Amino acid sequence: MEPSKPAAVSRDITFLCPFLWVGPPNTRGTIDIVCTCFFAIFSCTWSIIHINLPEPNENSWSVLIRKLRWSLWAVYAPELVTALAAAQWQGARRSQDAMPCVGVQHWDTVHGFFANAGGFILHTEDAPPFPINANQICYLVSKGYIRAPSVTSQEIWGRSKRDRFAKRVAVIQSNYLIVETSVRSLQSRAISCLEITKLAFLVCTSATYFFWMEKPMDAEIPIHIHMDHSMGT
């Protein structure tokens, strides 16, 4: 009966120590590559989209479908979304340079992005409310029809559902995957075609993240501006 005791004790030790397991082999399987690449592509294309503010009669489902449609565009033509982001960034920077000429000193790129995304609604005496962009705000302020919105960039950013820190984390994650693939290439290690496709997506999404870094994401509540003049005037 004595030889059976060590075996029983060994089984008890194995049961009580959860850290005694055998790890997976140090190789990459097909399912690992497919899951990693598709997860990276999906997370980048979904989190990269900064849609405009919803219209007054647009419900949450319509907003979700609109964002999904732009996410599909980011999959089929990521360079198109990057070009759109660059154009919006240029427009926001242009408004930042133009506003000090009309006496508005607190206007920055966050204001420009928010205005061009439909964030400011103009109310007049004889017309229904409608959104105005940064150029129109600059014109109305220069003519004295309205006062410049006193809202700060922090208040506008508070209407966003994602802060700039989360965007920077996404950029760092994308750059990490780019560096990881580049190191495997320098070490003459195998790289699949799907990983090369993932690398191309990450290059475009990193540039898009840069251009949309100062744009509020998924903002829903606009700022209303009231004008004491009629549209005829």
DRENVOKOL-202009 format. One line per 10 residues: number of its first residue (from 1); for each residue x, y, z of N, C-alpha, C. Coordinates in steps of 0.2 Angstrom, whole numbers, m for minus. Layout:
NUM> X Y Z X Y Z X Y Z ~ ...
# end
This chain:
1> 4 m6 0 0 0 0 4 6 0 ~ 11 6 2 15 12 2 16 15 m5 ~ 17 11 m10 19 14 m16 13 19 m19 ~ 7 18 m17 1 21 m20 1 28 m17 ~ 4 30 m11 3 36 m8 7 42 m12 ~ 13 41 m15 16 47 m19 11 49 m25 ~ 8 44 m28 4 45 m34 m2 49 m32 ~ m5 48 m26 m11 51 m24 m9 59 m22 ~ m3 59 m18 m1 66 m16 1 70 m23 ~ 4 67 m28 5 70 m34 m1 73 m37
11> m6 69 m37 m13 71 m40 m16 77 m36 ~ m15 77 m30 m18 82 m26 m14 89 m27 ~ m7 88 m28 m3 94 m29 m5 97 m36 ~ m6 93 m41 m8 95 m47 m14 99 m47 ~ m19 96 m43 m26 99 m43 m26 106 m39 ~ m21 106 m34 m21 113 m30 m17 118 m33 ~ m13 116 m38 m8 121 m41 m11 123 m48 ~ m14 128 m49 m17 130 m56 m12 132 m61 ~ m5 134 m59 0 136 m63 4 131 m66 ~ 2 124 m65 6 119 m68 2 117 m74
21> 3 121 m80 0 119 m86 6 119 m92 ~ 4 116 m97 9 116 m103 6 122 m108 ~ 10 126 m110 8 132 m114 8 129 m121 ~ 5 133 m126 4 131 m133 11 132 m136 ~ 12 128 m142 18 128 m146 20 135 m148 ~ 26 137 m149 28 143 m151 28 144 m159 ~ 22 143 m161 21 144 m169 15 147 m170 ~ 14 150 m176 8 154 m178 4 149 m182 ~ m3 148 m180 m7 145 m184 m11 149 m189 ~ m15 146 m193 m19 150 m198 m25 154 m195
31> m28 150 m190 m33 154 m186 m30 160 m182 ~ m24 159 m180 m21 165 m176 m20 171 m181 ~ m18 170 m187 m17 175 m192 m23 178 m194 ~ m28 174 m196 m34 176 m198 m38 181 m193 ~ m38 178 m187 m42 182 m181 m38 188 m180 ~ m32 188 m179 m28 194 m178 m29 200 m183 ~ m28 198 m189 m29 202 m195 m36 205 m195 ~ m41 201 m195 m48 203 m196 m50 208 m190 ~ m48 206 m184 m49 210 m178 m46 217 m179 ~ m40 217 m181 m36 223 m182 m40 228 m187
41> m42 225 m193 m45 228 m198 m52 231 m196 ~ m56 227 m193 m62 229 m190 m62 234 m185 ~ m57 234 m180 m57 239 m175 m54 245 m178 ~ m50 245 m183 m47 251 m185 m53 255 m190 ~ m56 251 m194 m61 254 m198 m67 257 m195 ~ m69 253 m189 m75 256 m185 m73 262 m181 ~ m67 261 m178 m66 267 m173 m63 273 m176 ~ m61 272 m183 m59 278 m186 m64 283 m189 ~ m70 281 m190 m75 285 m193 m78 290 m188 ~ m77 296 m191 m80 302 m187 m86 305 m191
51> m92 303 m190 m97 305 m194 m100 312 m192 ~ m103 316 m196 m106 322 m194 m112 321 m189 ~ m114 327 m186 m120 327 m182 m126 324 m185 ~ m130 321 m182 m137 318 m185 m141 324 m186 ~ m146 323 m191 m151 328 m193 m156 328 m187 ~ m161 333 m187 m166 333 m182 m170 327 m182 ~ m172 325 m188 m177 319 m189 m173 312 m190 ~ m167 312 m188 m163 306 m189 m162 302 m182 ~ m164 296 m182 m164 292 m176 m158 288 m175 ~ m157 285 m170 m151 281 m168 m149 276 m174
61> m154 272 m176 m153 267 m181 m150 270 m187 ~ m153 276 m189 m150 279 m196 m143 281 m195 ~ m141 284 m189 m135 285 m187 m130 279 m188 ~ m132 274 m185 m128 268 m185 m127 265 m192 ~ m132 265 m196 m132 263 m203 m127 268 m207 ~ m127 274 m205 m123 279 m209 m116 278 m207 ~ m114 276 m201 m108 275 m199 m105 268 m201 ~ m110 263 m202 m108 257 m205 m106 257 m212 ~ m110 262 m215 m109 263 m223 m102 266 m224 ~ m100 271 m219 m93 274 m220 m88 269 m218
71> m89 264 m213 m85 259 m211 m83 254 m217 ~ m88 253 m221 m87 249 m227 m83 252 m232 ~ m84 259 m233 m80 263 m237 m73 262 m235 ~ m72 263 m228 m65 262 m226 m62 255 m227 ~ m66 250 m228 m63 244 m230 m61 243 m237 ~ m66 245 m241 m65 245 m249 m60 250 m251 ~ m61 256 m249 m56 262 m251 m54 266 m245 ~ m49 263 m241 m47 267 m236 m43 273 m237 ~ m40 274 m243 m37 280 m245 m42 286 m247 ~ m48 284 m248 m54 289 m249 m56 292 m243
81> m56 288 m237 m58 291 m231 m52 295 m228 ~ m46 293 m230 m40 297 m228 m40 304 m231 ~ m42 304 m238 m42 310 m242 m48 315 m239 ~ m53 312 m237 m59 315 m234 m57 319 m228 ~ m53 315 m223 m51 317 m217 m46 323 m218 ~ m42 322 m223 m37 328 m224 m40 334 m227 ~ m45 333 m231 m49 339 m233 m53 343 m227 ~ m56 339 m223 m59 342 m217 m54 345 m212 ~ m48 342 m211 m43 345 m207 m41 352 m210 ~ m40 352 m217 m38 358 m220 m43 363 m219
91> m50 362 m220 m55 366 m219 m55 369 m212 ~ m54 365 m207 m54 367 m200 m48 372 m199 ~ m42 370 m202 m36 374 m201 m37 381 m204 ~ m41 381 m210 m42 387 m213 m47 392 m209 ~ m52 389 m206 m56 393 m202 m52 396 m196 ~ m48 392 m193 m44 394 m188 m40 400 m189 ~ m37 401 m196 m33 406 m198 m38 412 m200 ~ m44 411 m202 m48 416 m204 m52 420 m198 ~ m53 416 m193 m57 419 m187 m54 425 m184 ~ m47 425 m182 m44 431 m179 m45 437 m183
101> m46 436 m190 m46 442 m194 m53 446 m193 ~ m58 443 m190 m64 446 m188 m65 447 m181 ~ m60 446 m177 m60 448 m170 m61 442 m166 ~ m61 436 m168 m63 430 m164 m56 426 m163 ~ m54 427 m156 m47 424 m155 m47 417 m152 ~ m53 415 m149 m53 408 m146 m55 402 m151 ~ m56 404 m157 m58 399 m162 m52 395 m164 ~ m52 388 m163 m47 384 m165 m49 378 m170 ~ m45 373 m171 m47 368 m176 m53 364 m173 ~ m54 363 m167 m60 359 m164 m66 363 m166
111> m66 370 m165 m72 373 m168 m74 372 m175 ~ m68 372 m179 m69 372 m186 m72 365 m188 ~ m69 360 m185 m72 353 m186 m79 352 m184 ~ m81 355 m178 m88 355 m176 m92 359 m180 ~ m90 364 m182 m95 368 m187 m96 365 m193 ~ m91 362 m197 m91 359 m203 m95 353 m203 ~ m96 350 m197 m99 344 m196 m107 345 m194 ~ m109 351 m195 m116 353 m193 m117 354 m186 ~ m112 356 m182 m113 357 m175 m116 364 m173 ~ m117 369 m178 m120 375 m176 m126 376 m180
121> m132 377 m177 m138 378 m180 m140 385 m180 ~ m142 388 m185 m144 395 m186 m152 396 m186 ~ m154 400 m181 m161 402 m181 m162 409 m183 ~ m167 410 m188 m169 416 m190 m176 418 m189 ~ m178 424 m191 m185 426 m190 m190 423 m195 ~ m188 421 m201 m193 419 m206 m191 413 m210 ~ m187 409 m206 m184 403 m210 m183 397 m205 ~ m184 391 m207 m183 386 m202 m176 385 m200 ~ m174 382 m194 m167 382 m192 m163 377 m197 ~ m157 379 m198 m152 375 m203 m145 376 m201
131> m141 371 m202 m134 371 m200 m130 376 m204 ~ m125 379 m201 m120 383 m205 m113 381 m203 ~ m109 381 m208 m102 379 m207 m98 385 m205 ~ m91 383 m205 m86 388 m202 m86 394 m206 ~ m86 394 m213 m85 399 m217 m92 404 m217 ~ m97 401 m216 m103 405 m215 m104 409 m209 ~ m101 405 m203 m101 409 m197 m96 415 m197 ~ m90 414 m201 m85 419 m201 m88 425 m205 ~ m92 424 m210 m95 429 m214 m101 433 m210 ~ m105 429 m207 m110 432 m203 m107 436 m197
141> m102 434 m194 m99 438 m189 m95 444 m192 ~ m92 444 m198 m89 450 m201 m94 455 m203 ~ m100 453 m204 m105 458 m206 m109 460 m200 ~ m108 457 m194 m112 460 m188 m119 457 m188 ~ m120 451 m191 m127 448 m191 m128 444 m184 ~ m122 441 m183 m122 436 m177 m116 438 m173 ~ m116 436 m166 m110 436 m162 m106 429 m163 ~ m100 429 m162 m96 423 m163 m98 419 m157 ~ m99 412 m158 m101 407 m153 m95 408 m147 ~ m98 409 m141 m93 409 m135 m91 402 m132
151> m93 397 m135 m92 390 m133 m84 389 m134 ~ m81 386 m129 m74 384 m129 m73 377 m132 ~ m67 376 m134 m65 369 m137 m66 364 m132 ~ m65 365 m125 m67 360 m120 m74 358 m120 ~ m78 363 m120 m85 362 m120 m88 358 m126 ~ m85 359 m132 m86 356 m138 m84 349 m137 ~ m78 348 m135 m75 341 m134 m79 337 m129 ~ m82 340 m124 m86 337 m119 m92 334 m123 ~ m94 336 m129 m100 333 m132 m98 327 m136 ~ m91 325 m136 m89 319 m140 m89 313 m135
161> m90 308 m139 m91 301 m135 m84 298 m134 ~ m79 301 m137 m72 298 m136 m67 303 m135 ~ m63 303 m130 m58 308 m129 m52 307 m134 ~ m47 312 m133 m41 312 m137 m36 307 m135 ~ m37 305 m128 m32 300 m126 m34 293 m129 ~ m40 292 m130 m42 285 m133 m40 285 m140 ~ m40 291 m144 m37 291 m150 m30 290 m151 ~ m26 293 m146 m19 292 m146 m17 284 m145 ~ m21 281 m140 m20 274 m139 m21 270 m145 ~ m26 272 m149 m28 268 m155 m22 269 m160
171> m19 275 m160 m14 276 m165 m7 272 m163 ~ m6 272 m156 0 268 m154 m1 261 m155 ~ m7 258 m154 m8 251 m156 m7 250 m163 ~ m10 254 m168 m9 253 m175 m1 253 m177 ~ 2 258 m174 9 259 m175 13 253 m173 ~ 11 250 m167 14 244 m164 13 238 m169 ~ 7 237 m172 7 232 m177 11 233 m183 ~ 11 239 m185 16 241 m191 23 239 m190 ~ 25 241 m184 32 239 m182 33 232 m181 ~ 28 228 m179 29 221 m178 30 218 m184
181> 26 220 m189 26 217 m196 33 219 m199 ~ 35 225 m198 41 227 m201 47 223 m198 ~ 47 222 m192 53 218 m189 53 211 m191 ~ 47 208 m192 47 201 m195 50 201 m202 ~ 49 206 m206 51 207 m213 59 207 m212 ~ 62 211 m208 69 212 m207 72 206 m205 ~ 69 202 m201 72 196 m198 71 190 m203 ~ 68 191 m209 67 186 m214 62 181 m212 ~ 57 183 m208 52 178 m206 46 178 m210 ~ 42 173 m210 36 173 m215 31 178 m213
191> 28 181 m218 23 186 m218 17 184 m223 ~ 11 183 m221 6 181 m225 3 187 m229 ~ 0 185 m234 m3 191 m238 m9 195 m234 ~ m12 191 m230 m17 195 m226 m14 200 m221 ~ m8 198 m219 m4 203 m214 m2 209 m218 ~ 0 208 m224 2 213 m229 m4 218 m230 ~ m10 215 m231 m16 219 m232 m18 223 m226 ~ m17 219 m220 m18 223 m213 m13 229 m213 ~ m7 228 m215 m2 233 m214 m4 239 m218 ~ m7 238 m224 m9 243 m229 m15 247 m225
201> m20 243 m222 m25 247 m219 m23 251 m213 ~ m18 248 m209 m15 252 m204 m12 258 m206 ~ m8 258 m211 m5 264 m214 m10 270 m215 ~ m15 268 m219 m21 273 m220 m24 275 m214 ~ m26 271 m209 m29 273 m203 m25 277 m199 ~ m19 276 m199 m14 280 m195 m15 287 m197 ~ m14 288 m204 m15 295 m207 m22 298 m205 ~ m27 294 m206 m34 297 m205 m34 299 m197 ~ m32 295 m193 m32 297 m186 m28 303 m185 ~ m23 304 m188 m19 311 m187 m24 317 m189
211> m27 316 m195 m31 322 m198 m37 323 m194 ~ m40 317 m191 m46 318 m187 m45 318 m179 ~ m38 320 m177 m37 319 m170 m41 325 m166 ~ m42 331 m169 m45 336 m166 m53 336 m167 ~ m55 331 m171 m63 331 m172 m66 328 m167 ~ m72 331 m164 m76 327 m159 m79 321 m163 ~ m79 316 m159 m82 309 m162 m89 308 m159 ~ m94 306 m164 m101 304 m162 m104 310 m158 ~ m103 316 m159 m107 321 m156 m114 321 m158 ~ m119 323 m154 m126 322 m156 m129 329 m155
221> m127 333 m150 m131 339 m148 m128 345 m151 ~ m131 349 m155 m128 355 m158 m129 361 m154 ~ m126 366 m156 m126 372 m153 m130 377 m157 ~ m135 380 m154 m140 385 m158 m138 392 m157 ~ m138 395 m163 m136 402 m164 m143 406 m166 ~ m144 411 m163 m150 415 m165 m148 422 m168 ~ m151 423 m174 m150 429 m177 m156 434 m177 ~ m156 440 m176 m161 445 m175 m163 448 m182 ~ m160 445 m188 m161 447 m194 m165 442 m198 ~ m169 444 m203 m172 439 m207 m168 437 m213
231> m170 431 m216 m166 429 m222 m166 433 m228 ~ m171 437 m228 m172 442 m234 m166 447 m233 ~ m165 450 m227 m160 454 m225 m153 452 m227
# end
